[in-house]
Amino acid sequence: MQDLLSFIVAGFALAGSPGPNTLSLAATGAAFGARRGLRYLVGIGIGMVGVMAIAGTGVMGVVLAIPGAAPVIVGLAAAYFLYLAYRIATAPPLAETQSERRPPAFAAGVFQSLVNPKAYAAMAALFSGFVLVTDSLEIDMTAKLAVLTAIITTVNLAWLLAGAALTRLFRDPATNRAINLTFAVLLLASVALALLV
């Protein structure tokens, strides 16, 4: 039971801290509203299940061992995060008609998780640093996957709602634009930090 409690605390600390996924969800909530960001949130959650599977089984280590794979992966991730930051920074205020711009889609959320360097580092630490079930590796992995999925869903929903609430407080278009720009810059900074660590 102590290991489970420590795992939950570590899971909330790693999944809930600001990073590309959480900041992009807050930015999506701020730029498009919580309801319009739900598909993106679900996509991020599904992508994180993929990240957990990749990190938990060691597949990422094998992929990165291929000569030349790491720069290609980093380049694709950087290009995507720049695109996402641009979309967030240029989103119209919620007070304006929302038919002009579409929020990030489900597929964008899946892709976001799969190219998020912080996600792989966090999941590798959680899967390798804790043992919840000693008798069976398969049951241990399944238990970790279930607990982390619940934690990530809770944390991601909180970030999306926080972003939407922040924007609702500031309906002024200039203030809303400043919020969107701030989230876009924070998203890029979190990616840069994750790549440096």
C-alpha positions, 0 to 999 in steps of 0.5 A: 500500500505504501508503494501505491501511495508513493506512486500516486503522489509521484504520478500527480507530481510528474503528470501535473507539473507544467509541461507541453501537454498540460500547458497546451491544454490550458492554452486550448481552454483559454483560446477555445473554451473547455467544451471545444478542447475536449476532443484534444484532451481525449487525444492527449489521453490516448496518446499518453497510453501509447507513451506509457506502453512505449516507455514501460516496454523499453521500445523508445530505447530501441528506436533511439538506438537507431543511428540518425533517429533522434535528430529526426524525432526531435525535429518533428516534435519541434516543428509540431510544437511551433505550429501548435504555439502559433495556433494558440497565439493567433486564436481569436478571443472567446468573445468572437465567433469561434467558427473562424478557427478550429481548436486542436483536434483529437489526432493533434492530441494523440500526436502531441503526447507521442512527441512530448519529451517530458512525457517519456521521461516521466513515464520511464521514471514512474514505470522503472522506479516503482513496483506495485505488484511483485508477483507478475510483471504484466499485472504490475504494468497493467496496474500502473497503466490504470492508475496513471491513466486516472491521474493523467485524465484528472490532471489534464481536465483540471488544466483545460478547465483552468485555462478556460476559467482564466479566459472567462475572467478576461473577456477583453480581446486585448487581455485575451490575446495576451493570455493566448500569447503567454500560453504559447510562449510558456508551451515553447519554453516547456518544450525547450526545458524538456529537451534540455533535461 
